[in-house]
Structure formats: structure tokens, C-alpha cells
Amino acid sequence: MTSTGVFHRPPPNIIDKLGALNWLLLIALCAVTAVGLAALYSVAGGSWSPWAERHALRFLVGLAVLIAMAVVPLAFWMQLAYPAYAVALGALALVPLVGTEALGARRWLPIGPLSFQPSEMMKVALVMALARYCHGLTPGQLSNPLRLVIPAAMIAAPMLLIARQPDLGTALMISMVGAGTLLIAGVHIAYFAVGGAAIAGGIPLALPYLHDYQRRRIEVFLDPSADPLGAGYHVTQSKIAMGSGGFGGKGYLAGTQSQLDFLPEKHTDFIFTTIGEEWGLIGAVVVLLLIGFVLAVLLGMAFAVSSRAGRLLICGSALTLFLHAAVNIGMVTGSLPVVGIPLPFISYGGTSLTMLMIGMGLSMCAWVHRGEKM
């Protein structure tokens, strides 16, 4: 984009922009996060420490960042799209060299006393980069094979780096977010049909190259009883907990599987199980409705935005949120293999929550500047 091009606009009136915020989205995000805080308070045995208080603080900081991002012209964030992608890709490349290892995988980069997952940063950066690339192209131009080389490389590069960590679940998530964004941008569906068929046909060929624990997860997914005390333990305990919750749940702070530590990763990947045990089917449905409401608000925002880049940012963020929720809930209910994907705004996790809030900030920015064409 040239210096006189489409991504340069005069600064907005900040007061007017604050008044133009989509307060329905902000309320919905607060509601979903409140459920997460209640669940994190419960799994800590009725204590704000160590998870709930940190989650609340991170959300409040993220909320401030979201509002600050919203009042900045969308053109500014689009100018940062490619640099952000380059930084995220560089961080992923550094993980094998200087990253810290936990639970058999090297996925985190240390920053002083803290650490973060570059793969979470890439989910936002990829949507930004694809939105900028697709902005000035028609669906017909995007469907040209030569035009698809660059976005395909944008998706493939981080996917391969993440898969080597190893983190196959997040690698697949990156590919689905990228492919979904291109589909929304107008790339012909035939490419996805061919790609899907190729992936399906290549699965048997890829199985020998999976790590032992990855193959074991697939085996346990197909037959959870094959290793109930090993690889199948997580899903087995999750099903027991959710089933015992029944319709109305055992009661807040009264979940035996979570309170007695039978449920592993109860504050992160399996937080939805805790909700199902304590609040029953009613609580689980409420969580689904809240997440669905956030998605509905985002889609409504996308239809109201004039710029193509803004629409793609909102749709890409909504797609990321949907995939996270769908995979996490499918994982804890035994409908999908366990891949370590958190439940958005509810699971404990600093990098994941921060990146989700940045994605919401970009979406809000597109909404606030919805009348501007780029």
C-alpha cells in the first residue's frame, strides 16, 4: 500500500469513537469471562488464588487494550499487519532454539520471569496479514492460483513450525483459521474441496510420522477404554464428571471430580467439564449460548462494516473463537481427540486470553470505523 494509498486516514475524534463502541459485545465478553472466573474460583477450592484473580486482572488489562485499539484508525493496524506476522513467525522460529519445555513440548518463549506462546500470537497475526493481502483483490483475482501462492505460504510456514514443537492441535487450528479466512474472502470453494480430499487421503500416510503420544491419543479417541489409566484418563474422568452433573449439577463448589483432583488440567483445557459437573446441563447450555451470542454479535458487526479488510478481521476473529470453543468442547466430551485447546475467555491462560482480546480489539476497531472505506 503506497503512502498515498488506501490505508491512510486522518485521526479520529476519540470521544466520538468511544461513543461508537459496540457495548453489546463488551457486555457479552464480560459475561463469558465472569463464568470463567466463577469456575476458576471453584476449582481452586473457593479461592481467588492462584487462577481467578490473575484471570480477572488479565481480562481487565485486555479490556483496556481492546478499547484503546478501537479508537485508533483501522488503517494503522493494517499497516502493522505484515510486520506483526513477521514478528510472530520469527518468534516461532526461535522456539526450538531458546524456548522452554513443558509436558514434553517446547512451545513457550521466556521473557524475563514470564513466558508466552508465539503460536497464540500467530493466530491473530495471520488473520491480520490475510485481511490486508485480500483487501484489494476481488474473489476472482484471489482464486487465481498464482495469487494464492502467498497466502498459502503464510499459512503453511507457521503451521509447519508449530507442528514441530510438537503441537499438532494448534497447527491444525492455524490451518483452519487461515483456510476459513480465505474462504470468507472469496477464494473458490473448489480449492478447499481438493485440499480437504488430499488431507483425508494423506492421513494414513502421515500416521507413521506422528509422535507416540499423538498416535496414542487417536487410538484412545477411537476406544477410550483401551488405556483408561494412561492416555485415556483425561477423557474418562471428564465424561464421569460431566455425566455425574446431570441436568442441574451437583452445586457450586461441590464437584467431586474437580475438587478432589481426579480431573486433570481442570483450570485450563478441562474447565468446561467442571462447569458441567457443578452446574449440569443447564450450566453447559448457558456457556454455549453466551459464546454463541458473542459470535452472533461479531457476525452482525461484520455485515455493517464497509471495508473488506475490516470484515475479514471480524470474521477471522469470530472463526478463531468458534473453532477454539468447538474443539475444546468436543475434546472434553470425547467427540474429538485431546489436543490442548483452551475454552475462550473461560480457561486460564495468559497468552491465549491476551491474544483473544487483541482479536476482539481489532474487531471493535473495524466496527467503530465501519463507515470508512479503504
Secondary structure, 3 states (H helix, E strand, C coil): CCCCCCCCCCCCCHHHHHHCCCHHHHHHHHHHHHHHHHHHHHHCCCCCCCCHHHHHHHHHHHHHHHHHHHHCCHHHHHHCHHHHHHHHHHHHHHHHHHCEEECCEEEEEEECCEEECHHHHHHHHHHHHHHHHHHCCCHHHHCCHHHHHHHHHHHHHHHHHHHCCCCHHHHHHHHHHHHHHHHHHCCCHHHHHHHHHHHHHHHHHHHHHCCHHHHHHHHHHHCHHHCCCCCCHHHHHHHHHHHHHCCCCCCCCCCHHHHCCCCCCCCCCCHHHHHHHHHHHHHHHHHHHHHHHHHHHHHHHHHHCCCHHHHHHHHHHHHHHHHHHHHHHHHHCCCCCCCCCCCCCCCCCHHHHHHHHHHHHHHHHHHHCCCCCC
